[in-house]
Amino acid sequence: MEVVEIQKVQEVINSFANKDVYIHLETTNGAYASHFNQSFFSAGAYIRNALVRYELGKITGNGPYRVGLKINLGWIYAEGITHYEIDEQGRLLLAGHDYDGKLAVALEISATPFE
Amino acid sequence: MNKERHVLVVFPHPDDEAFGVSGTIATHVKNGTPVTYACLTLGEMGRNMGNPPFTNRENLPKIRREELKEAARVLGIQDLRMLGYRDKTVEFEDEEKLANRILEIINEVNPSLIITFYPGYAVHPDHDATGAAVIRAVGKMAPDARPTLHCVAFSNNCVEELGEADIINNIGNVVETKLAAIRAHRSQTELMFKDMSEKIKNQDPQVMARVYNERFWTYKW
């Protein structure tokens, strides 16, 4: 993965607009967060292979970045994006790594279902 | 350590076997006991991705699959099974189906000892769900046909509620094998390992006790 280049990411987001795409979105603190610190409120969310179409997608902020996708009747967004990769299958993989390098958030867009 | 007929280890994540039980596994293998390791997921949700990241969300499972195979090789496990569940989803699976899947393996390999997590005392929801499925599976067997169950527990309240572990295996004879197994799961353990090997070198009593003594609670029906 590379550090986000906002223009490049925006171009790829645009290329997926108005097409059927599969979304992977997750955010997590890790399963051990409240084990090590009992005052920590652990929460997370995960969706894999949501089939959507977005008319508009945007990456904004000064880094870490925010990415929002305006879908039919609703929205998808992720906050804390730091890294990106366009993989060998042409999928856009966006990730937010915390200060220890741990994955905190991921948003991925693909024309074909994820494994 | 008792000589077993066959040991079945059931955990949800590649590396679950490494810290707590790999010395016990290596000892059984050394004693000529066949060991089957059924690993439910490929740790797809692992968060340690390096800084800068060495991989991405989609490729992590491929890395962890190879690491798991390497750990099994290091420990001498001949029968490694990857059951194909997804990290963090085990507790949402159909409990009866999952238990039956595990029961099939039990019936096939006929273990005298099963090692898994103690449900309710193993912190990660996948750990608890895996332990619960194993106990549900063994619970379907006639009481006199059931293998012994050694459960790993490490929640903050485990000693308070379960009492002290009744099985403590000193694995000093195979400590190098254990460390190699931990190191095999490089993507998850590299940072921790550096810190740990330093502490072992300095004979840090807490780390020595943790690495050398593997603790289990015999499941009581």
Interface residues (C-beta under 8 A of the other chain):
Chain A: M1 V3 H24 E26 T28 G30 A31 Y32 H35 Q38 Y46 H83 E85 D87 R91 L93 A95 H97 D100 G101 K102 L103 A104 A106 E108 F114 E115
Chain B: M45 G46 R47 N48 M49 G50 N51 P52 P53 T55 N56 R57 E58 N59 K88 V123 H124 P125 D126 S155 N156
